[in-house]
Amino acid sequence: MSRFGNLLGGNSEQPTPAPATPVESAPEPVVQEVVTEVPTEKDQFEEMSKRQLEKYGRKHGIELDRRHSKDKLVQELKEHLDG
C-alpha cells in the first residue's frame, strides 16, 4: 500500500529505509589553459583570435570592436600600424 494509505490506517508497517550508498569524492576541477601570449609580427594577425587582436590593438593605441569580422579587425589594425 502507498504511504498515503499507511497514513489513513490501512497498514501500520513503516517502510524500511534504503541502504546508504557510499559517498564518492568530488571530481577534480578541469583547468583550461589560457593562451596569453600575443604574436608581435603583423604577418601573424591571421593566426590570432579576435580577443588577441583586440588586446594587441589596445597595446598600440587602437580600440577594436569584436563585433566586426576578424578580417575587418586585421585590416583596421594594419592600417593603424602602417599609418
C-alpha positions as CSV (number, residue, x, y, z in Angstrom):
1,M,0.0,0.0,0.0
2,S,1.1,3.6,-0.5
3,R,2.4,5.9,2.1
4,F,-0.9,7.8,1.9
5,G,-2.7,4.6,2.6
6,N,-0.5,4.0,5.6
7,L,-1.4,7.4,7.0
8,L,-5.1,6.6,6.7
9,G,-4.6,3.5,8.7
10,G,-4.5,0.9,6.0
11,N,-1.2,-0.5,7.1
12,S,0.7,0.2,10.3
13,E,4.0,-1.1,9.0
14,Q,6.7,1.5,8.5
15,P,8.8,1.1,5.3
16,T,12.4,0.2,5.8
17,P,14.8,2.9,4.7
18,A,17.0,2.2,1.7
19,P,20.6,1.2,2.5
20,A,23.1,4.1,2.5
21,T,25.2,4.4,-0.6
22,P,28.9,5.3,-0.3
23,V,29.7,8.9,-1.0
24,E,32.1,9.4,-3.9
25,S,34.7,12.1,-3.8
26,A,34.1,15.1,-5.9
27,P,35.7,15.1,-9.3
28,E,38.8,17.2,-9.8
29,P,38.0,20.5,-11.4
30,V,39.0,20.9,-15.1
31,V,41.5,23.6,-15.6
32,Q,41.7,25.2,-19.1
33,E,44.9,26.7,-20.2
34,V,44.6,30.3,-21.4
35,V,47.0,31.5,-24.0
36,T,48.0,35.0,-23.1
37,E,51.0,35.4,-25.5
38,V,50.2,37.6,-28.4
39,P,52.3,37.3,-31.6
40,T,54.0,40.6,-32.4
41,E,54.6,40.2,-36.2
42,K,52.0,41.8,-38.5
43,D,52.0,38.6,-40.6
44,Q,50.8,36.6,-37.6
45,F,47.5,38.5,-37.3
46,E,45.7,35.8,-39.2
47,E,46.7,33.2,-36.5
48,M,45.4,35.4,-33.7
49,S,41.9,35.2,-32.2
50,K,39.6,38.2,-32.2
51,R,40.3,38.7,-28.4
52,Q,44.0,38.6,-29.1
53,L,43.6,41.1,-31.9
54,E,41.7,43.4,-29.5
55,K,44.3,43.1,-26.8
56,Y,47.1,43.7,-29.3
57,G,45.3,46.8,-30.7
58,R,44.8,48.3,-27.2
59,K,48.6,48.0,-26.6
60,H,49.1,50.0,-29.7
61,G,46.5,52.7,-29.1
62,I,43.5,51.5,-31.1
63,E,40.2,50.1,-29.8
64,L,38.9,47.3,-32.0
65,D,35.2,46.3,-32.0
66,R,35.0,42.5,-31.7
67,R,31.5,42.6,-33.2
68,H,33.2,43.1,-36.6
69,S,34.6,40.3,-38.6
70,K,38.1,39.1,-38.0
71,D,39.2,40.2,-41.5
72,K,37.9,43.7,-40.7
73,L,39.8,43.8,-37.4
74,V,43.0,42.7,-39.1
75,Q,42.5,45.4,-41.8
76,E,41.9,48.1,-39.2
77,L,44.9,47.1,-37.1
78,K,47.2,47.0,-40.1
79,E,46.0,50.4,-41.3
80,H,46.6,51.9,-37.8
81,L,50.1,50.4,-37.5
82,D,51.1,51.4,-41.1
83,G,49.7,54.9,-40.8
